[in-house]
Every structure is written in structure tokens, then in C-alpha cells.
Amino acid sequence: MHHPLLSVEDLSVSFISDKKSLKTVDGVTFKVDREDFFAIVGESGSGKTLTALSIMKLLPPNAASSGRIVFKGEDIFKKSNEELRQMRGRDISMVFQEPMTSLNPVFTVGFQIAEVLLNHLDITKKEAMDRTVELLKSVKIPSPELRIKDYPHQMSGGMRQRVMIAMAIACNPSLIIADEPTTALDVTIQAQILELLGGLKEKNRMSLFLITHDLGIVAEWARRVEVMYAGRIVEKASVNDIFLNTGHPYTRGLLESLPKRKGEKLIPVPGQVPRLNELPAGCKFAPRCRYVIPACWEKEPELIPVSDDHFSRCIRAMEI
């Protein structure tokens, strides 16, 4: 029987303050297979990062989560703090959005990478530093034996992100979660970082879970994709189906907002993501949707099948 590497079932995350509860992730379900390239797409504030932090069990103290997250057959929510510490970095690693806030400014990058190795592997300090040089070389940082002595502020944004990737792959984990790994970088460096991640995934036979707002990146790299809006999954399918047989107005809006030919005007998605304490009663995308009809305001639709293994949370999915 086939078992996925990671299975997230009905995940919900709520923030509690002043005796009020605000649900930011609502009933999210997905699977990541072994050696898979899976992506979640959505605008800022849609709940993508909170979903990833739930998998790592790194949510802030005022957040409460429910549902089930199973990694390699074990429920992450049932693990002790020590088991979670051993899992992070060794079995699941995360590349965060902004490396300057993830790297410690008072330690060299070499020290920080070696620390990951020393925490998880039975090796000496010299072996850890030798392995650190190899890791920096693998992420294509020139003169790695010199750069291990650099502090984060002495490196460019692209170099710092490469250091974060080196830390993530240090113990050859089964799964890497990359949270908007190219957001703060220019287009050329973005392409290099994605090429690097894709190459390392294949070489080390890892699974890669990419969080992004850019469907252009998804088209080039991912195998399966789920589209997230206001804390909910609104469409899920293979990448080919998402592009060729779009089943949700929000996904269509994201596709139409991509740059195509030089000089061609972009078509933005109108409006903005609603506040989570001001969500409409029916479909959460209804206030921004050009396909909206009166029934859309009455009840939030379920995920309905568009075709085999393709689902959309839209009552007009078959028309779109």
C-alpha cells in the first residue's frame, strides 16, 4: 500500500487573544509523496506560512492547531519537544523567506551550518567544518573555505539564501519546506536559487514543498499544486490541470496577472484579501469574483470534482 511522506489532514490554526478566537487556516488537507515537488500558492495573508509552521510545530504561543499531520507514519502533534528538536533539521528542514532574520548576525555562517551537523550527527568539530565547506561548495558559493568565516551581513541576499539552503540540506532530510525562498531577490538570482533547489532535490532524492505567490515558478517546477485563499484550499490539481483546465476564478485571476508578452497590460485580481474577522458568509472570494451569482453569497461551497484528481471550491467550476 502506498503511503505518502507527509500527510496533512483537516489542519486548522486559530489565534486566541482577549478571549476571542480567530481562525487563520481552515480545514487544509494535502499529501506530499516521496521525491515529490509540491506547491501551495496564494497571496500574502492566505495562511501558507502558518500551514508550513504547523508542520514544523513552530507556531507562536497564542496559536492553537487541530487536525492531523503525519510524517513517515508518525503523528507530529504527538511528538515530545525533544523528538521535535531531533526531527527539525534532520528529517524536515525549512528555508525561510528572509535569511537575514533567520541567520544569527553575531556568528559566522560556517559556525551556524556546522552547529546543525553537530546537533544531529555523531561527528567531530573538524569533520563538521570540512562538511560545511562541502555544503557551501554544493550550493555554488565561491571560495567556500574562505566564506565560512563571513558573517551574514558580509554576504549578498542571494548568498545568504544559499547559506540557508546549505543548512537545510546539511543532514540530507527527506523533506525541505521552502517558504517564498526567492521573494527578496532579483529575477536573475531567483532563477539561480530555484535551479539550485531543483537540482539538489533530484541529487539528494528529497521531497520539496514550495510556498509561493508566483504561479510562473509553479509552472516550471512543481508537480502538484494547491491554491489557498483566506485560509482555505480553493483548488487542487496537477500543475498541468491548473493551467490548462482552471476551475476557480481566483486561480484564473492569478494566472491572468502573470506577465506574458512585452508591453501587454497585466490584469490584476480586483480588491484585496478580506480581513479574517470580516469574511463573507458564502464563498470567501465572492466580493472579488467576476463570476459571482446570488447563490455564491448564501453558502460556502465544498471542494467539488472538476475532473479526475482535480477539485475546486466553486459552484460554477464546470462553467469556468
N, C-alpha and C positions, 0 to 999 in steps of 0.2 A: 504494500500500500504506500502511495506517495505522501510524504509529509513535508510541508514547506519548512524552510529555515526559520522564518518568522511569521507568526500568525497574530494579527490584531483583531479582536472580536468585540464589537459594540463598545468601543472606547469612548468615554465621556470625561471631560475635565471641567470642573467648576471652581470659581474663585469665591471665597467667603470673606465678607467684610461687613462690619456693622450689622451682624445677624442676617445679612442678605446673601443670597447665592446667585452667582451669575455664570451660566453655562457657556463656555467658550469653545468646547469641542463636543459634538453631539452624535453619538452612535456611529463612530467611524470604524469601518471594517475593511481589512485588506490582508493580502498574503505576499510574502517575498520568497521566491524559490531560491534554491542553491544556485550560485553563479548567475543570478538574475540581475537585471538593471531595471529597477522600478522607480517611478517618479510620482510625486504629488505636486500639483500645480495650483496656484491661486494667488490672488492679490495679497498685499500686506494686510494682516489682521484677520485672515481667513482661518487661522488655527493650525497652520502647517508646522510651525516650530514647536508649539505645545504638544503636538502629536509625537514629534521626534523626542522631545524631552521626557515624555511619558515612557517611551521605550527604554530610555537610559535611566529612568526613575530619578530625574534631576529637577522635578517641579519645585517651585517655591513653597515655603511652609503653609501659606494660606490657600493652596490649591488642593482640591480633593479629586481623585480619579476613581472611575469604576469601569468594569468590563474585564477583559482578559487579554493578556499579552503573553504568548507562548514562544519561547526561543529555544530551538533544539529540543523540543518536547518538554521544557520546563517553564512553569508559570513565573514570570519575572516578579509579579506582585507578591509572591510568597517567599521570595529570597530574603535572607538576612542582609544587614548592611555590609558585613564582611564578604558575603558571596557576591553582592553587587559590586563592591570595590574590585574584586578579582575579575569579574566579568567585564567591567568597563576598561577598555584599552586592550585587553587580551582577546576577548571574543567579539565584542561590539565596540567600534570606535566612532567618534564623531568629529567631523571637520566643521567648525563653527563659521558663522557668517563674517565676522570681523576678527582677524587674527591678532590685531593689536590689543584687543581687550581679552583675548584668550591666552596669550603668551605673557609670562611674568617679566616685567621690564627690568628687574634687578638681577636676573640670572641669564647667562649666555644661552643661546639656542642649543648648543651642544649639551650643556648640563641638563636642560629640560627634556631633550629627547632621551638621553642616557637614563634619566630618572624613571621614565616609563619602562625601559628594559630592565632596570634593576628591581623595580617593583614586581614585575611579573615573571622574570626568568632567573634561573639559578646561574648567574654569570658574575665575573669579577668586574671591577670598575674599568680596568683596561679593556677588557673584552667589550664592555658596553660602549666605550668611546670609539673603539675600532668599528663596531657595528653602526654607530651613529654616523661616522664618516661615509660608510657604505650607503646608508639610508639617504643622506644628503646627495650623494652621487646619483642614486636611483631616481631622485626627483629633479635631477638635472640642475643642481646648484653648482656653479663652477668653483674650483679650488676648495672643495669641502673640508680638507684638513685645516685650512685657514679660517673658513667661515664658522666652524664650530665655536670659535672664540668670540663671535659677534654677539652683541645684544640686539633685541628685536628692533630698537629704534635705528640701528645702523643698516637695516635692510629695507628694500622697497616693499610695497604692498604685495606684489607678485611673489617675491622671495619669501616673505613671511607666510603666505598661504602655502607655499611649497614646504616650509618647515612644518606647518600644521599637518600636511598630508604625510610627511615623513613620520611624525609622531603617531598618526593614525594607523599606518601600516607596520609600525615597528615590530609588533608581536604577531603579525600575519593573521589578523582577525578574520572571522567568517563573514562579517557584515560591517560595511562602512556607511554611516549616515552623513551625507554632505548637505549641510543647510545653507543654501544660497552661496556656494563657495566662490562665486565669481562676481558678486554684486558690486563691490567697490573697485573693481579692476577695469582697465580699458579693454576695448574689444580684442586687440591682439593678444594680450595676456590672458583674457578669458578663454580664448581658443586653446592656448597652450596648457592652461590648467585642466581643462576638460579632456584634452588629448592625453594628458598625463594620467588623470584619474581612470580614464577608459583603458589605457594601456596597462596600468597596474592591476586593474580589476581582472583583465584577461590573464596576465602573467601569474598573479598570485591566486587565481581562481576564487575570487571573493564575490560576494553579492554587494551591489551598490544601490543604496536608497537615496535618491536625489530629491531635494526640496527646492523648488524654483518658482518664479512667476513667469518664466520665459518658455513659451511653447516651442520656439525655434530650437532651443537646446534639447528639449524633449524629443523633437522630431529626429534629431541627428543621433541621439544616444540611447534613449530608453526603449524597453520592450513593451512594458505595460505602464499605464498612467491612470491616475485618479485625479479628478478635478474637484477642488474644495472651495466652498463659498459659505461665509458666515458660520463656520464651524461644522458644516455638513458636507458629505460627499454628494456632488450633484451629477457626476458622470464618471463611469469607469469602463475601460475597454483596452484593447491593444492599441498601440500607437497608430497603426495603420487605420484602424476603425475610427479613432478620434478625429483624424484628419480627413478621411475620405467619406465618413458617414456620421458626421457630427450630430449628436442627439440632444443637445441642451443649448438654449440661447446664450448662456454665459460662456460656454466653451466657444461657440461661434464668435462671440464678441472678442474673446481673447485672440482668436485666430485672425480676425479682421484687423486687429490693432497691430499686427506684426508688420514691419516694413517689408515691401515687396520690390517694386521697381523704383529706380531713382526718380524723384520728382513726383511720385504718386502720393496723394494725400492719405494719411492714416485715418482710420475710423475708430475713435476711442469708444470704450464702453461708457455710456452716459451715467452721470451720477457717481455715487461712491458707496462702498460697503456700509450698510447700516450699523448703527451702534447696537451692541448685543442686548442692551436693555430696551431697545426700541424696534425689535424685529416685527414685521407684519405677521398677521395671524395665519395667512396661507403660505404660498410659495415665497421664500425669503428673497428671491431675485425679482419678484413681480414689479416693484417700483422702478426698476431699471430696464425692464424687458419690453422689446418692441412687439413681441408675440402675445402679450398679456390679453386675457379674456376674463370676464367676470368670475368664472369658476376658479381662476387662479388665486383669488383673494379669500376663498372660503376655507380651503383645507390644504395643508402642505402635502404634496404628492409623495408617494413611496418611490423607491428606485424600481422602475419598470423595465422589462427587457426590450431592447431595440432590435437586437439580433443575438446570435449565439455569443454568450460571454460579453455582452455589451449592454450596459444599463444606464438609464437616465432618470433623474428626478424631475420630470416634466410631463404634464398631461398632453402636450402637443408634440411629444418627441417624434412620433412617426411622421408628422407633417413637416417638421423641420428637416 
